[in-house]
Amino acid sequence: MDNRPIGFFDSGLGGLNSFPYMQKYLPEERIVYFGDTARTPYGSKAVSTVRRFSLQIADFLVRHQVKMIVIACNTVSATCLEMLQEKYPAIPIIGVIQPAAQKVINSCGTMNRIGVIGTKVTVASHTYKNIINTFNPNLHVVEKATPAFVPLIEEGIINNDIMDLTVKYYLDDFVLSNRLDTLVLGCTHYPLIRETILRLYPMLRIINPSEEVVSTIKYVLKEKDMEASGSDFTNTYYASDLSENFLNMIDRICGAGANVQFKNLDMS
């Protein structure tokens, strides 16, 4: 038994999308979350900058004595996972890409046509495609960067004509010309527009890394005998900028009255 909290972090509010699945499948576990809302989005930044930011946040979470770190960000998972695992070998560190890629491997065959959408950095890394094709080189995988989604979602522009037009701008040709039947939401912000995507492309099956990573968390906790039981720790949510949208998302996903705090990391 280990009642220490699990550390989650993301470039902004997208990582919060894992929490309903945590509450459903791991209700005893408690969370320390850090959303780097002052410096979002990460997906258009240099990899060296993303690594510097990620090290700052991981150090912050380790100081809070977390038992595990979950990188609830595809951009960071694609560029920083091994670096963070090497720096903190005593702490299990999990990214969101491997669990979602494994879902594709386990559930798709050669007749499927699989699309991955994500930030510029995630797509340029080809991490999803490389993992999937390493296990099954016969799976057809295509990728597309959709960089405008994150800033729109961070601004709360989700269920309206602007988002509909942006989704169609990126996905109309991508979905139709590639004859896609499966779409991986390769950014933890994207579940917030899942219903919009399905409304516009009802033939698609959506794979959501924010959900798939929880199965991996559960497996690692059990394997390492780190499951919580009866913890009295209160979930705590930190942000580098307590924007109205971040606070609204906390209320929507985690409930009113959540313990939300401002933390200004080194912005240099």
Backbone hydrogen bonds in HBPLUS format (Angstrom, degrees):
<---DONOR---> <-ACCEPTOR-->    atom                        ^
c    i                          cat <-CA-CA->   ^        H-A-AA   ^      H-
h    n   atom  resd res      DA  || num        DHA   H-A  angle D-A-AA Bond
n    s   type  num  typ     dist DA aas  dist angle  dist       angle   num
A0002-ASP N   A0227-GLU O   2.96 MM 225  5.60 154.3  2.02 122.9 129.6     1
A0067-LYS N   A0005-PRO O   2.91 MM  62  6.16 159.2  1.96 163.7 170.7     2
A0006-ILE N   A0030-ARG O   2.85 MM  24  6.24 162.0  1.88 151.8 153.1     3
A0032-VAL N   A0006-ILE O   2.94 MM  26  6.12 155.0  2.01 147.2 147.1     4
A0007-GLY N   A0068-MET O   2.80 MM  61  5.98 165.6  1.82 166.2 162.0     5
A0070-VAL N   A0007-GLY O   2.67 MM  63  6.07 160.1  1.71 162.5 169.6     6
A0008-PHE N   A0032-VAL O   2.86 MM  24  6.22 160.1  1.90 153.4 158.2     7
A0034-PHE N   A0008-PHE O   2.91 MM  26  6.35 144.8  2.04 142.7 153.8     8
A0009-PHE N   A0070-VAL O   3.16 MM  61  6.66 145.5  2.29 168.4 169.9     9
A0072-ALA N   A0009-PHE O   2.84 MM  63  5.50 131.9  2.08 146.9 160.3    10
A0010-ASP N   A0034-PHE O   3.09 MM  24  6.59 151.6  2.17 159.7 165.3    11
A0036-ASP N   A0010-ASP O   3.04 MM  26  6.42 166.4  2.05 147.0 150.3    12
A0016-LEU N   A0013-LEU O   3.09 MM   3  5.77 157.4  2.15 119.1 125.7    13
A0017-ASN N   A0014-GLY O   2.99 MM   3  5.84 168.8  2.01 125.1 128.8    14
A0018-SER N   A0015-GLY O   3.27 MM   3  6.06 173.9  2.28 120.2 122.1    15
A0019-PHE N   A0016-LEU O   3.02 MM   3  5.53 155.5  2.08 115.4 122.6    16
A0021-TYR N   A0018-SER O   3.12 MM   3  5.54 125.8  2.43 108.2 121.3    17
A0022-MET N   A0018-SER O   3.00 MM   4  6.32 146.0  2.12 146.5 157.2    18
A0023-GLN N   A0019-PHE O   2.86 MM   4  6.08 163.3  1.88 157.9 161.0    19
A0024-LYS N   A0020-PRO O   3.07 MM   4  6.19 139.3  2.24 131.6 142.3    20
A0025-TYR N   A0021-TYR O   2.88 MM   4  5.94 169.9  1.89 151.0 153.4    21
A0026-LEU N   A0022-MET O   2.70 MM   4  4.96 147.9  1.80 135.8 145.0    22
A0029-GLU N   A0026-LEU O   3.14 MM   3  5.76 156.9  2.20 119.0 125.3    23
A0236-THR N   A0031-ILE O   2.98 MM 205  6.34 159.3  2.03 151.3 156.2    24
A0033-TYR N   A0236-THR O   2.87 MM 203  6.29 165.7  1.89 160.6 165.4    25
A0238-TYR N   A0033-TYR O   2.69 MM 205  5.85 175.5  1.69 155.6 156.9    26
A0035-GLY N   A0238-TYR O   2.90 MM 203  6.28 159.4  1.94 145.5 150.2    27
A0240-SER N   A0035-GLY O   3.16 MM 205  6.70 148.1  2.26 155.3 160.9    28
A0039-ARG N   A0036-ASP O   3.08 MM   3  5.74 149.2  2.18 116.1 124.2    29
A0045-LYS N   A0042-TYR O   2.95 MM   3  5.37 168.4  1.96 123.2 126.3    30
A0121-VAL N   A0043-GLY O   3.13 MM  78  5.17 146.2  2.25 136.0 145.0    31
A0049-THR N   A0046-ALA O   3.02 MM   3  5.26 124.8  2.33 102.2 116.0    32
A0050-VAL N   A0046-ALA O   3.06 MM   4  6.46 159.5  2.10 154.5 160.3    33
A0051-ARG N   A0047-VAL O   2.92 MM   4  6.17 158.0  1.97 153.9 159.6    34
A0052-ARG N   A0048-SER O   3.08 MM   4  6.28 152.3  2.16 138.7 145.9    35
A0053-PHE N   A0049-THR O   2.97 MM   4  6.23 167.1  1.98 157.0 159.8    36
A0054-SER N   A0050-VAL O   2.92 MM   4  6.04 158.8  1.97 147.0 153.5    37
A0055-LEU N   A0051-ARG O   2.99 MM   4  6.14 154.3  2.06 147.3 153.0    38
A0056-GLN N   A0052-ARG O   3.18 MM   4  6.43 158.0  2.23 147.0 152.6    39
A0057-ILE N   A0053-PHE O   3.07 MM   4  6.39 159.1  2.11 151.7 156.9    40
A0058-ALA N   A0054-SER O   2.87 MM   4  6.02 164.2  1.89 150.7 155.6    41
A0059-ASP N   A0055-LEU O   2.95 MM   4  6.05 161.9  1.98 148.2 153.0    42
A0060-PHE N   A0056-GLN O   3.09 MM   4  6.33 153.8  2.16 141.1 148.3    43
A0061-LEU N   A0057-ILE O   2.93 MM   4  6.28 158.8  1.97 154.6 159.6    44
A0062-VAL N   A0058-ALA O   2.89 MM   4  6.11 159.4  1.93 153.1 158.9    45
A0063-ARG N   A0059-ASP O   3.02 MM   4  6.24 152.2  2.09 146.9 154.0    46
A0064-HIS N   A0061-LEU O   2.93 MM   3  5.04 137.6  2.12  97.7 110.8    47
A0065-GLN N   A0062-VAL O   2.89 MM   3  5.08 151.9  1.97 114.9 116.1    48
A0069-ILE N   A0092-PRO O   2.97 MM  23  6.43 162.4  2.01 159.0 164.6    49
A0094-ILE N   A0069-ILE O   2.93 MM  25  6.38 159.1  1.97 161.5 167.6    50
A0071-ILE N   A0094-ILE O   2.74 MM  23  6.04 169.1  1.75 169.2 172.6    51
A0077-SER N   A0073-CYS O   2.93 MM   4  6.07 158.6  1.98 147.0 154.1    52
A0078-ALA N   A0074-ASN O   2.85 MM   4  5.98 149.0  1.95 147.0 154.3    53
A0079-THR N   A0075-THR O   3.24 MM   4  6.38 135.7  2.45 136.5 147.1    54
A0079-THR N   A0076-VAL O   3.16 MM   3  5.19 130.5  2.42  96.5 109.4    55
A0080-CYS N   A0076-VAL O   2.73 MM   4  5.24 156.5  1.78 157.6 158.1    56
A0084-LEU N   A0080-CYS O   2.96 MM   4  6.14 164.4  1.98 164.8 168.0    57
A0085-GLN N   A0081-LEU O   2.94 MM   4  6.15 158.1  1.99 153.8 160.8    58
A0086-GLU N   A0082-GLU O   2.93 MM   4  6.10 151.6  2.01 148.5 155.4    59
A0087-LYS N   A0083-MET O   3.08 MM   4  6.34 148.3  2.18 142.0 150.6    60
A0088-TYR N   A0084-LEU O   3.00 MM   4  6.14 153.5  2.07 149.2 155.4    61
A0091-ILE N   A0088-TYR O   3.17 MM   3  5.66 163.1  2.20 116.6 121.7    62
A0101-ALA N   A0097-ILE O   2.84 MM   4  6.00 164.3  1.86 163.5 168.9    63
A0102-GLN N   A0098-GLN O   2.86 MM   4  5.98 153.8  1.93 150.7 158.0    64
A0103-LYS N   A0099-PRO O   3.07 MM   4  6.32 143.8  2.21 138.4 147.6    65
A0104-VAL N   A0100-ALA O   3.14 MM   4  6.52 152.0  2.22 146.6 153.1    66
A0105-ILE N   A0101-ALA O   2.98 MM   4  6.31 161.9  2.01 150.3 155.1    67
A0106-ASN N   A0102-GLN O   2.89 MM   4  6.06 157.7  1.94 149.4 155.0    68
A0107-SER N   A0103-LYS O   3.02 MM   4  5.98 139.7  2.18 142.7 152.4    69
A0108-CYS N   A0104-VAL O   2.93 MM   4  5.48 137.1  2.12 153.5 155.3    70
A0112-ASN N   A0109-GLY O   3.00 MM   3  5.55 154.0  2.07 114.9 122.7    71
A0181-ASP N   A0113-ARG O   3.01 MM  68  5.66 165.3  2.03 150.3 151.1    72
A0182-THR N   A0113-ARG O   3.30 MM  69  6.30 154.0  2.37 155.5 150.6    73
A0114-ILE N   A0140-HIS O   3.04 MM  26  6.07 168.7  2.06 162.0 161.8    74
A0142-VAL N   A0114-ILE O   2.92 MM  28  6.37 157.7  1.97 160.1 167.4    75
A0115-GLY N   A0182-THR O   2.86 MM  67  6.17 163.4  1.88 151.6 156.6    76
A0184-VAL N   A0115-GLY O   2.77 MM  69  6.15 164.6  1.80 158.8 163.1    77
A0116-VAL N   A0142-VAL O   2.86 MM  26  6.28 141.1  2.02 149.1 161.4    78
A0144-LYS N   A0116-VAL O   2.88 MM  28  6.34 143.9  2.01 162.7 171.6    79
A0117-ILE N   A0184-VAL O   3.21 MM  67  6.43 169.3  2.22 172.6 170.2    80
A0186-GLY N   A0117-ILE O   2.70 MM  69  5.24 125.2  2.00 151.6 168.2    81
A0118-GLY N   A0144-LYS O   3.28 MM  26  6.73 146.1  2.40 148.6 154.0    82
A0146-THR N   A0118-GLY O   2.83 MM  28  5.73 162.7  1.86 162.2 166.4    83
A0123-VAL N   A0119-THR O   3.01 MM   4  6.16 173.6  2.02 157.1 159.0    84
A0124-ALA N   A0120-LYS O   2.88 MM   4  5.90 159.2  1.92 146.4 153.2    85
A0125-SER N   A0121-VAL O   3.06 MM   4  6.19 138.4  2.24 142.8 152.7    86
A0126-HIS N   A0123-VAL O   3.08 MM   3  5.30 143.6  2.22 105.3 115.5    87
A0130-ASN N   A0126-HIS O   2.84 MM   4  5.92 162.2  1.87 154.7 160.4    88
A0131-ILE N   A0127-THR O   2.98 MM   4  6.09 166.9  2.00 153.3 156.3    89
A0132-ILE N   A0128-TYR O   2.96 MM   4  6.12 174.8  1.97 160.9 162.6    90
A0133-ASN N   A0129-LYS O   2.89 MM   4  5.92 166.8  1.90 149.8 154.2    91
A0134-THR N   A0130-ASN O   2.91 MM   4  5.87 133.6  2.13 137.8 149.1    92
A0135-PHE N   A0131-ILE O   3.38 MM   4  6.67 153.6  2.46 147.4 151.6    93
A0136-ASN N   A0132-ILE O   2.90 MM   4  6.08 152.7  1.97 146.1 155.2    94
A0139-LEU N   A0136-ASN O   3.21 MM   3  5.93 173.9  2.21 123.1 124.7    95
A0149-PHE N   A0146-THR O   3.36 MM   3  6.21 162.4  2.39 123.6 127.7    96
A0152-LEU N   A0148-ALA O   3.39 MM   4  6.46 159.3  2.44 148.8 154.7    97
A0153-ILE N   A0149-PHE O   2.87 MM   4  6.07 162.9  1.90 157.9 163.1    98
A0154-GLU N   A0150-VAL O   2.82 MM   4  6.02 166.4  1.84 162.5 166.3    99
A0155-GLU N   A0151-PRO O   3.10 MM   4  6.18 135.9  2.31 133.9 144.2   100
A0155-GLU N   A0152-LEU O   3.14 MM   3  5.13 128.8  2.42  93.7 107.2   101
A0157-ILE N   A0152-LEU O   2.87 MM   5  5.12 153.5  1.94 159.1 150.7   102
A0156-GLY N   A0153-ILE O   2.88 MM   3  4.97 159.3  1.93 108.0 114.0   103
A0164-ASP N   A0160-ASN O   3.12 MM   4  6.43 162.7  2.15 151.3 156.7   104
A0165-LEU N   A0161-ASP O   2.91 MM   4  6.08 163.5  1.93 152.6 155.7   105
A0166-THR N   A0162-ILE O   3.02 MM   4  6.24 151.2  2.10 143.9 152.2   106
A0167-VAL N   A0163-MET O   2.86 MM   4  6.05 164.5  1.88 158.9 162.1   107
A0168-LYS N   A0164-ASP O   3.01 MM   4  6.21 165.3  2.03 149.9 154.1   108
A0169-TYR N   A0165-LEU O   2.88 MM   4  5.98 149.3  1.97 140.1 149.2   109
A0170-TYR N   A0166-THR O   3.11 MM   4  6.37 157.9  2.16 149.1 153.0   110
A0171-LEU N   A0167-VAL O   2.79 MM   4  5.81 163.1  1.82 156.3 162.2   111
A0172-ASP N   A0168-LYS O   3.04 MM   4  5.02 159.0  2.08 127.0 131.7   112
A0175-VAL N   A0171-LEU O   2.78 MM   4  5.56 173.7  1.78 153.3 154.8   113
A0176-LEU N   A0172-ASP O   3.11 MM   4  6.12 166.8  2.13 148.2 152.0   114
A0177-SER N   A0173-ASP O   2.83 MM   4  5.46 156.7  1.89 140.9 148.8   115
A0180-LEU N   A0175-VAL O   3.03 MM   5  5.16 158.6  2.08 145.6 151.4   116
A0179-ARG N   A0176-LEU O   3.20 MM   3  4.90 149.6  2.30  94.2 103.3   117
A0205-ARG N   A0181-ASP O   2.85 MM  24  6.14 146.9  1.96 134.3 143.7   118
A0183-LEU N   A0205-ARG O   2.86 MM  22  6.16 161.7  1.89 161.1 163.0   119
A0207-ILE N   A0183-LEU O   2.92 MM  24  6.17 159.4  1.96 151.9 152.8   120
A0186-GLY N   A0184-VAL O   3.02 MM   2  5.59 119.7  2.40 109.6  93.1   121
A0185-LEU N   A0207-ILE O   3.04 MM  22  6.26 170.1  2.05 171.5 171.1   122
A0190-TYR N   A0187-CYS O   3.01 MM   3  5.56 142.1  2.16 113.7 123.2   123
A0192-LEU N   A0189-HIS O   3.11 MM   3  6.09 161.1  2.15 129.2 133.8   124
A0193-ILE N   A0190-TYR O   2.86 MM   3  5.45 163.5  1.89 121.8 127.3   125
A0194-ARG N   A0191-PRO O   3.16 MM   3  4.77 165.5  2.19 100.9 102.9   126
A0197-ILE N   A0193-ILE O   3.01 MM   4  6.33 161.8  2.05 155.1 159.6   127
A0198-LEU N   A0194-ARG O   2.93 MM   4  6.22 162.6  1.96 155.3 160.0   128
A0199-ARG N   A0195-GLU O   2.89 MM   4  5.99 148.4  1.99 140.9 149.7   129
A0200-LEU N   A0196-THR O   3.07 MM   4  6.30 152.7  2.15 147.6 154.1   130
A0201-TYR N   A0197-ILE O   2.77 MM   4  5.85 143.5  1.90 147.0 158.5   131
A0204-LEU N   A0201-TYR O   3.14 MM   3  5.98 173.5  2.15 129.1 131.0   132
A0211-GLU N   A0208-ASN O   3.02 MM   3  5.58 145.1  2.14 115.8 124.7   133
A0212-GLU N   A0208-ASN O   3.10 MM   4  6.41 166.5  2.12 152.7 156.7   134
A0213-VAL N   A0209-PRO O   3.01 MM   4  5.88 159.4  2.05 149.6 151.5   135
A0214-VAL N   A0211-GLU O   3.18 MM   3  5.77 144.8  2.31 112.5 121.1   136
A0215-SER N   A0212-GLU O   3.25 MM   3  5.76 137.0  2.45 110.3 119.3   137
A0216-THR N   A0213-VAL O   3.10 MM   3  5.21 118.8  2.49  97.3 111.9   138
A0217-ILE N   A0213-VAL O   2.96 MM   4  6.32 156.7  2.02 151.8 158.8   139
A0218-LYS N   A0214-VAL O   2.93 MM   4  6.12 164.6  1.96 149.7 153.4   140
A0219-TYR N   A0215-SER O   3.00 MM   4  6.21 155.4  2.06 143.2 149.9   141
A0220-VAL N   A0216-THR O   2.96 MM   4  6.16 168.8  1.97 157.0 158.9   142
A0221-LEU N   A0217-ILE O   2.98 MM   4  6.15 167.3  1.99 156.6 160.2   143
A0222-LYS N   A0218-LYS O   3.13 MM   4  6.25 160.4  2.17 145.6 150.8   144
A0223-GLU N   A0219-TYR O   2.89 MM   4  6.06 164.6  1.92 153.0 157.8   145
A0224-LYS N   A0220-VAL O   3.00 MM   4  6.06 154.7  2.06 150.7 156.0   146
A0226-MET N   A0221-LEU O   2.79 MM   5  4.75 173.3  1.79 149.0 150.6   147
A0225-ASP N   A0222-LYS O   3.20 MM   3  5.01 163.0  2.23 102.1 106.6   148
A0237-TYR N   A0259-ASN O   2.86 MM  22  6.16 166.7  1.88 161.4 164.6   149
A0261-GLN N   A0237-TYR O   2.80 MM  24  6.18 158.3  1.85 153.5 159.0   150
A0239-ALA N   A0261-GLN O   3.09 MM  22  6.61 139.6  2.26 154.2 165.8   151
A0263-LYS N   A0239-ALA O   2.96 MM  24  5.82 160.4  2.00 142.8 144.2   152
A0243-SER N   A0241-ASP O   2.78 MM   2  5.58 133.7  1.99 109.3  94.5   153
A0247-LEU N   A0243-SER O   3.06 MM   4  6.36 166.1  2.08 153.9 157.2   154
A0248-ASN N   A0244-GLU O   2.86 MM   4  6.06 154.7  1.93 147.8 155.5   155
A0249-MET N   A0245-ASN O   2.92 MM   4  6.09 150.5  2.01 142.5 150.3   156
A0250-ILE N   A0246-PHE O   2.94 MM   4  6.23 156.0  2.00 150.5 157.0   157
A0251-ASP N   A0247-LEU O   3.05 MM   4  6.31 162.7  2.08 147.4 151.5   158
A0252-ARG N   A0248-ASN O   2.91 MM   4  6.12 153.4  1.98 143.9 151.7   159
A0253-ILE N   A0249-MET O   2.86 MM   4  5.97 165.5  1.88 155.6 158.2   160
A0254-CYS N   A0250-ILE O   2.70 MM   4  5.20 147.4  1.80 140.4 151.8   161
A0255-GLY N   A0251-ASP O   3.13 MM   4  4.43 134.2  2.35 106.2 113.9   162
